[in-house]
Amino acid sequence: MKKRIVGFHLDDEQHWVAELECGHNQHVRHNPPWTNRPWVISPEGRARTLGMELNCKKCDAGAPRDWN
């Protein structure tokens, strides 16, 4: 299910996590060659992706919210 990014935070291991409008979190690592997300490594890149939609597998699974 597609959900918009509404914010970001760093987890305990200093990896970027997208906060989705549904209340779920999703890691958005830049880890080439498997995951190519260069926008995540700069504040400007993250700001440009606010509102972008990601597929939320937690919504698909009916998982409870990660945050309120």
The first five atom37 places (N, CA, C, CB, O) and aatype in JSON, in Angstrom:
{
  "aatype": [12, 11, 11, 1, 9, 19, 7, 13, 8, 10, 3, 3, 6, 5, 8, 17, 19, 0, 6, 10, 6, 4, 7, 8, 2, 5, 8, 19, 1, 8, 2, 14, 14, 17, 16, 2, 1, 14, 17, 19, 9, 15, 14, 6, 7, 1, 0, 1, 16, 10, 7, 12, 6, 10, 2, 4, 11, 11, 4, 3, 0, 7, 0, 14, 1, 3, 17, 2],
  "atom_mask": [
    [1, 1, 1, 1, 1],
    [1, 1, 1, 1, 1],
    [1, 1, 1, 1, 1],
    [1, 1, 1, 1, 1],
    [1, 1, 1, 1, 1],
    [1, 1, 1, 1, 1],
    [1, 1, 1, 0, 1],
    [1, 1, 1, 1, 1],
    [1, 1, 1, 1, 1],
    [1, 1, 1, 1, 1],
    [1, 1, 1, 1, 1],
    [1, 1, 1, 1, 1],
    [1, 1, 1, 1, 1],
    [1, 1, 1, 1, 1],
    [1, 1, 1, 1, 1],
    [1, 1, 1, 1, 1],
    [1, 1, 1, 1, 1],
    [1, 1, 1, 1, 1],
    [1, 1, 1, 1, 1],
    [1, 1, 1, 1, 1],
    [1, 1, 1, 1, 1],
    [1, 1, 1, 1, 1],
    [1, 1, 1, 0, 1],
    [1, 1, 1, 1, 1],
    [1, 1, 1, 1, 1],
    [1, 1, 1, 1, 1],
    [1, 1, 1, 1, 1],
    [1, 1, 1, 1, 1],
    [1, 1, 1, 1, 1],
    [1, 1, 1, 1, 1],
    [1, 1, 1, 1, 1],
    [1, 1, 1, 1, 1],
    [1, 1, 1, 1, 1],
    [1, 1, 1, 1, 1],
    [1, 1, 1, 1, 1],
    [1, 1, 1, 1, 1],
    [1, 1, 1, 1, 1],
    [1, 1, 1, 1, 1],
    [1, 1, 1, 1, 1],
    [1, 1, 1, 1, 1],
    [1, 1, 1, 1, 1],
    [1, 1, 1, 1, 1],
    [1, 1, 1, 1, 1],
    [1, 1, 1, 1, 1],
    [1, 1, 1, 0, 1],
    [1, 1, 1, 1, 1],
    [1, 1, 1, 1, 1],
    [1, 1, 1, 1, 1],
    [1, 1, 1, 1, 1],
    [1, 1, 1, 1, 1],
    [1, 1, 1, 0, 1],
    [1, 1, 1, 1, 1],
    [1, 1, 1, 1, 1],
    [1, 1, 1, 1, 1],
    [1, 1, 1, 1, 1],
    [1, 1, 1, 1, 1],
    [1, 1, 1, 1, 1],
    [1, 1, 1, 1, 1],
    [1, 1, 1, 1, 1],
    [1, 1, 1, 1, 1],
    [1, 1, 1, 1, 1],
    [1, 1, 1, 0, 1],
    [1, 1, 1, 1, 1],
    [1, 1, 1, 1, 1],
    [1, 1, 1, 1, 1],
    [1, 1, 1, 1, 1],
    [1, 1, 1, 1, 1],
    [1, 1, 1, 1, 1]
  ],
  "atom_positions": [
    [[0.84, -1.17, 0.0], [0.0, 0.0, 0.0], [0.9, 1.25, 0.0], [-0.97, -0.01, 1.22], [1.8, 1.36, 0.84]],
    [[0.67, 2.16, -0.91], [1.49, 3.36, -1.03], [1.12, 4.37, 0.05], [1.31, 3.99, -2.42], [-0.06, 4.68, 0.25]],
    [[2.14, 4.89, 0.74], [1.97, 5.9, 1.79], [3.03, 6.98, 1.63], [2.04, 5.26, 3.21], [4.17, 6.69, 1.25]],
    [[2.67, 8.23, 1.93], [3.58, 9.36, 1.77], [4.57, 9.46, 2.92], [2.78, 10.66, 1.66], [4.25, 9.13, 4.07]],
    [[5.79, 9.93, 2.61], [6.8, 10.22, 3.61], [6.46, 11.57, 4.24], [8.24, 10.24, 2.99], [6.23, 12.55, 3.54]],
    [[6.41, 11.61, 5.58], [6.1, 12.85, 6.29], [7.27, 13.34, 7.15], [4.87, 12.66, 7.16], [7.21, 14.45, 7.69]],
    [[8.32, 12.53, 7.29], [9.48, 12.94, 8.08], [10.55, 11.87, 8.06], [0.0, 0.0, 0.0], [10.39, 10.81, 7.45]],
    [[11.65, 12.17, 8.74], [12.78, 11.25, 8.83], [13.38, 11.32, 10.22], [13.84, 11.59, 7.76], [13.25, 12.33, 10.92]],
    [[14.02, 10.24, 10.62], [14.84, 10.24, 11.84], [15.94, 9.19, 11.67], [13.97, 9.96, 13.12], [15.87, 8.32, 10.8]],
    [[16.95, 9.28, 12.53], [18.02, 8.29, 12.56], [17.71, 7.24, 13.61], [19.4, 8.96, 12.84], [17.23, 7.57, 14.7]],
    [[17.97, 5.97, 13.29], [17.77, 4.92, 14.29], [19.02, 4.83, 15.18], [17.48, 3.55, 13.6], [19.95, 5.62, 15.04]],
    [[19.03, 3.87, 16.09], [20.14, 3.71, 17.03], [21.47, 3.41, 16.35], [19.83, 2.61, 18.0], [22.53, 3.67, 16.91]],
    [[21.42, 2.87, 15.13], [22.64, 2.55, 14.38], [22.99, 3.63, 13.36], [22.48, 1.22, 13.67], [23.86, 3.44, 12.51]],
    [[22.31, 4.79, 13.45], [22.54, 5.94, 12.58], [22.16, 5.69, 11.13], [23.99, 6.34, 12.65], [22.78, 6.22, 10.21]],
    [[21.12, 4.86, 10.92], [20.56, 4.64, 9.59], [19.3, 5.5, 9.47], [20.23, 3.12, 9.35], [18.54, 5.64, 10.43]],
    [[19.07, 6.08, 8.29], [17.9, 6.93, 8.08], [16.64, 6.09, 7.97], [18.07, 7.78, 6.83], [16.61, 5.04, 7.32]],
    [[15.59, 6.58, 8.63], [14.29, 5.92, 8.66], [13.24, 6.93, 8.21], [13.95, 5.35, 10.09], [13.18, 8.04, 8.74]],
    [[12.43, 6.55, 7.23], [11.32, 7.41, 6.79], [10.13, 7.18, 7.71], [10.92, 7.11, 5.31], [9.82, 6.05, 8.08]],
    [[9.48, 8.28, 8.09], [8.24, 8.23, 8.86], [7.1, 8.39, 7.86], [8.2, 9.34, 10.0], [7.03, 9.41, 7.16]],
    [[6.22, 7.42, 7.78], [5.14, 7.43, 6.8], [3.86, 7.97, 7.4], [4.91, 6.04, 6.24], [3.65, 7.9, 8.61]],
    [[3.0, 8.51, 6.55], [1.74, 9.11, 7.0], [0.85, 8.15, 7.77], [0.99, 9.64, 5.82], [-0.02, 8.59, 8.52]],
    [[1.04, 6.86, 7.59], [0.21, 5.85, 8.24], [0.66, 5.57, 9.67], [0.23, 4.57, 7.44], [-0.02, 4.85, 10.41]],
    [[1.82, 6.14, 10.07], [2.34, 5.89, 11.41], [3.38, 4.78, 11.46], [0.0, 0.0, 0.0], [3.83, 4.41, 12.55]],
    [[3.76, 4.26, 10.31], [4.81, 3.25, 10.25], [6.14, 3.89, 9.89], [4.45, 2.14, 9.23], [6.18, 4.97, 9.29]],
    [[7.23, 3.22, 10.26], [8.58, 3.62, 9.89], [9.12, 2.65, 8.85], [9.51, 3.68, 11.13], [8.76, 1.48, 8.83]],
    [[10.0, 3.16, 7.99], [10.64, 2.3, 7.0], [12.06, 2.79, 6.75], [9.83, 2.28, 5.67], [12.27, 3.97, 6.47]],
    [[13.05, 1.89, 6.86], [14.43, 2.25, 6.58], [14.58, 2.65, 5.11], [15.39, 1.09, 6.92], [13.97, 2.05, 4.23]],
    [[15.39, 3.68, 4.88], [15.65, 4.16, 3.51], [17.16, 4.31, 3.33], [14.92, 5.52, 3.23], [17.67, 5.41, 3.15]],
    [[17.84, 3.19, 3.38], [19.3, 3.18, 3.3], [19.79, 3.42, 1.87], [19.86, 1.86, 3.82], [19.15, 3.02, 0.89]],
    [[20.94, 4.08, 1.78], [21.67, 4.18, 0.52], [22.82, 3.19, 0.65], [22.19, 5.67, 0.22], [23.81, 3.47, 1.32]],
    [[22.7, 2.03, 0.01], [23.66, 0.95, 0.16], [23.91, 0.3, -1.2], [23.14, -0.11, 1.18], [23.52, -0.85, -1.43]],
    [[24.57, 1.05, -2.12], [24.82, 0.48, -3.44], [25.61, -0.82, -3.35], [25.55, 1.47, -4.33], [26.39, -0.97, -2.41]],
    [[25.44, -1.75, -4.28], [24.59, -1.69, -5.47], [23.17, -2.17, -5.21], [25.21, -2.51, -6.57], [22.34, -2.1, -6.12]],
    [[22.86, -2.65, -4.02], [21.52, -3.22, -3.78], [20.45, -2.15, -3.66], [21.53, -4.06, -2.53], [19.36, -2.29, -4.21]],
    [[20.74, -1.09, -2.95], [19.76, -0.02, -2.76], [20.42, 1.3, -3.13], [19.23, 0.01, -1.3], [21.38, 1.72, -2.49]],
    [[19.9, 1.96, -4.16], [20.47, 3.21, -4.63], [19.54, 4.36, -4.29], [20.73, 3.15, -6.16], [18.61, 4.67, -5.03]],
    [[19.81, 4.99, -3.15], [19.02, 6.13, -2.69], [19.95, 7.26, -2.27], [18.08, 5.73, -1.52], [20.03, 7.58, -1.08]],
    [[20.66, 7.87, -3.21], [21.61, 8.92, -2.84], [20.94, 10.13, -2.19], [22.38, 9.37, -4.07], [21.6, 10.88, -1.47]],
    [[19.65, 10.33, -2.42], [18.95, 11.47, -1.83], [18.9, 11.39, -0.31], [17.55, 11.54, -2.38], [18.72, 12.42, 0.35]],
    [[19.05, 10.21, 0.27], [18.9, 10.06, 1.71], [20.09, 10.6, 2.49], [18.69, 8.6, 2.05], [19.98, 10.83, 3.69]],
    [[21.24, 10.81, 1.83], [22.44, 11.2, 2.56], [22.58, 12.71, 2.76], [23.63, 10.68, 1.85], [23.52, 13.14, 3.42]],
    [[21.68, 13.51, 2.19], [21.77, 14.96, 2.4], [20.44, 15.51, 2.92], [22.16, 15.68, 1.09], [19.37, 14.98, 2.59]],
    [[20.51, 16.56, 3.74], [19.27, 17.19, 4.22], [18.39, 17.68, 3.07], [19.6, 18.35, 5.15], [17.16, 17.57, 3.13]],
    [[19.02, 18.21, 2.02], [18.25, 18.71, 0.88], [17.55, 17.56, 0.14], [19.17, 19.47, -0.09], [16.4, 17.69, -0.27]],
    [[18.24, 16.45, -0.01], [17.65, 15.28, -0.66], [16.46, 14.75, 0.11], [0.0, 0.0, 0.0], [15.43, 14.43, -0.48]],
    [[16.6, 14.65, 1.43], [15.48, 14.17, 2.25], [14.31, 15.15, 2.17], [15.91, 13.98, 3.72], [13.16, 14.73, 2.08]],
    [[14.59, 16.44, 2.2], [13.52, 17.45, 2.13], [12.76, 17.34, 0.8], [14.1, 18.87, 2.29], [11.54, 17.5, 0.77]],
    [[13.49, 17.07, -0.29], [12.83, 16.95, -1.61], [11.92, 15.73, -1.68], [13.88, 16.86, -2.71], [11.0, 15.7, -2.5]],
    [[12.15, 14.73, -0.85], [11.34, 13.52, -0.94], [10.15, 13.51, 0.02], [12.2, 12.32, -0.67], [9.36, 12.56, 0.01]],
    [[10.01, 14.54, 0.84], [8.81, 14.62, 1.67], [7.59, 14.62, 0.75], [8.83, 15.9, 2.59], [7.54, 15.39, -0.21]],
    [[6.64, 13.78, 1.04], [5.46, 13.64, 0.19], [5.57, 12.51, -0.83], [0.0, 0.0, 0.0], [4.56, 12.09, -1.4]],
    [[6.8, 12.02, -1.07], [6.99, 10.9, -1.99], [6.34, 9.66, -1.37], [8.51, 10.66, -2.28], [6.33, 9.5, -0.15]],
    [[5.82, 8.79, -2.21], [5.17, 7.58, -1.71], [6.11, 6.39, -1.72], [3.93, 7.27, -2.54], [6.88, 6.18, -2.66]],
    [[6.04, 5.61, -0.64], [6.74, 4.33, -0.55], [5.7, 3.24, -0.32], [7.8, 4.35, 0.6], [4.63, 3.5, 0.22]],
    [[6.02, 2.04, -0.74], [5.14, 0.92, -0.48], [5.3, 0.5, 0.98], [5.45, -0.27, -1.45], [6.4, 0.13, 1.4]],
    [[4.23, 0.56, 1.75], [4.28, 0.21, 3.17], [3.83, -1.23, 3.36], [3.4, 1.18, 4.01], [2.63, -1.54, 3.32]],
    [[4.8, -2.11, 3.56], [4.48, -3.52, 3.76], [3.82, -3.76, 5.12], [5.75, -4.37, 3.65], [3.08, -4.73, 5.3]],
    [[4.09, -2.87, 6.08], [3.45, -3.02, 7.39], [1.94, -2.77, 7.27], [4.08, -2.03, 8.42], [1.16, -3.45, 7.93]],
    [[1.53, -1.81, 6.45], [0.09, -1.58, 6.22], [-0.53, -2.81, 5.55], [-0.13, -0.32, 5.34], [-1.61, -3.26, 5.93]],
    [[0.18, -3.34, 4.55], [-0.31, -4.53, 3.85], [-0.54, -5.69, 4.82], [0.66, -4.94, 2.76], [-1.46, -6.49, 4.63]],
    [[0.31, -5.78, 5.85], [0.23, -6.87, 6.81], [-0.71, -6.56, 7.98], [1.6, -7.18, 7.33], [-0.95, -7.42, 8.82]],
    [[-1.25, -5.32, 8.03], [-2.14, -4.94, 9.12], [-1.43, -4.71, 10.44], [0.0, 0.0, 0.0], [-2.03, -4.87, 11.5]],
    [[-0.15, -4.33, 10.39], [0.65, -4.11, 11.59], [0.22, -2.84, 12.33], [2.13, -4.02, 11.22], [-0.25, -1.89, 11.71]],
    [[0.38, -2.83, 13.65], [0.07, -1.6, 14.42], [1.06, -0.5, 14.07], [0.11, -1.89, 15.94], [2.15, -0.75, 13.56]],
    [[0.66, 0.73, 14.37], [1.51, 1.9, 14.09], [2.8, 1.83, 14.89], [0.75, 3.2, 14.41], [2.83, 1.29, 16.0]],
    [[3.87, 2.39, 14.34], [5.15, 2.51, 15.03], [5.2, 3.77, 15.88], [6.3, 2.5, 14.03], [5.94, 3.83, 16.87]],
    [[4.44, 4.77, 15.52], [4.42, 6.05, 16.24], [3.03, 6.68, 16.09], [5.52, 7.01, 15.71], [2.25, 6.31, 15.21]],
    [[2.75, 7.63, 16.96], [1.44, 8.34, 16.93], [1.59, 9.74, 16.42], [0.8, 8.37, 18.32], [0.61, 10.48, 16.32]]
  ]
}
